Amino acid sequence: MKTINKIQTAAAGLAVLLALTACGGTAAGTQATELRKTQNTRDVSEGVQPDAAAVALLPETFKAKGEITVAMDLSSPPMTFLAEDNTTPIGVNPDLARLVAKKLGLKLKFENTAFDTIIPGIDGGRYDFTATTMSATEERLKVLDMINYLKGGSAVAVAKGNPLKLTNETLCGKNIGVTKGSTQQLKHLPNVSKWTCEEKGQPAINAITLPNVQEALTQLDSKRIDGVFYDASALAWANEQQPDHFNILEPRMDTRTNTSVAMGLKKGSPLTPALQKAIQSVLETPEYKESLEYWGLGESAITEATIR
């Protein structure tokens, strides 16, 4: 497995604390007590059995290899990040990827890579699929088959106490951080800027593209940007860990788009039917809901693994 130094090198205390501090509690099935979530490396898929129908759909190459590779950007708690051992992938996406692999009867290999390099890596055959909080945009659907597995959403974080008195409708001309390659950068912020600002004769929202959310929140904390536009679940997690650093605007940003989150694999891949069947099987397990509840995302559960 590759390792990264993003959490350690993203500037200063806020970034480190976002990744390494968490509330107490344990997941179902763990023997630990009062173990911080960032220390809990339990495998939610332990004891889960393969789904015979999903296995039957597997291409022979995967059956022979016995392994499937998932690409993730392990820098966005609570969805996808590294435990305090700096080795074990934890969070919602690693949990669900492990469950999918178990349903396929395969070993799971994690590849930790920057978000904006995941799709080229899948297209080039380096990774089999991704589960990294990716939505099914028109651009992505040109090169990927995408299968829904969660509901998502976007929100804006502002400085503690909201000294600029910002709302979702008053971001015109402000410097708003987005992460490179994210849906917020590629689609949502340009669209929101258009209909809330530019079409009303106001200055556009100024997108500040940053490598990851830790860096974005660090810059917000030091007042180098006015806000951070990012995945709502990740911002809620970060705010839980660092309540004295920023506020999250309510309600979530209306991006006028479907908020489903999807796993992705190469367009037309022979793996697609098996992966869809495995994801559907996962959605019907108690472990699926247990994982979401554990990470504070119970409202994100869905019931149908629709191929987009």
Summary of the structure (lengths in Angstrom):
residues: 308
radius of gyration: 19.1
end to end distance: 29.7
largest distance: 60.1
contacts: 1067
relative contact order: 0.19
helix: 37%
strand: 21%
